[in-house]
Amino acid sequence: MLRDTAVVNARLPIQTKKAIYQVLDSGLYFNISHYLRDIIRKDLEARGINLEKSS
């Protein structure tokens, strides 16, 4: 089943992009999108925002 998704664009400082690629090189994430989704999910959870869809 496909998930509902949206495309989000962001401008980042070059140093931030380089730091993200260092994280990617560790092998923990497949790509920038995977990394950003995980970081955003963790931030929202820490804020008590529930992303679970209700049936």
N, C-alpha and C positions, 0 to 999 in steps of 0.2 A: 504494500500500500504506500502511495506517495504522500509525503507530508506537505502541508501548505507552507510555502516559503515566500520570502520577499528578498529582493536585492537591495543592499544598503551600501553606499559608497562613502568612503571617508578619506580625508587627506591626513597623512601622518608625517611628522618630521623624519628626515632620512635616517637619523640615529635610531629612532624607534623602529623603523622598518628593518634596519640592520640587526637590532636586538631581537626582533621577532624571528628573523632567519636563523639566529643562533639557537633559539629555542627549537625551531623546526629541525635544525641539524642534529639535535639530540635524539631525534627519532620518536619523541613522545607524541607528536602531531603529524598528520599527513600533509597538511597545507595551511595557509593562513586562515582560510575559512573555518577549518576544523578548530584551530587554536582560538579564534575569536568567538565562535559559538560556545566553546567550553568556558572561556573567561566570562562572557556575558551571563551564561547560565549560572555560574558560581556566584557572580555578583548579585544577580536577582534573588537567588536562594538566600544569600546572606542578608538581604533586605526584607526577607519574608514574603517575597512575591512568588506565588505559585503559578507555574506554567502548565500544570496538568489540565488537559481538556476534560470537561465534564461530558458524560455520555447522555 
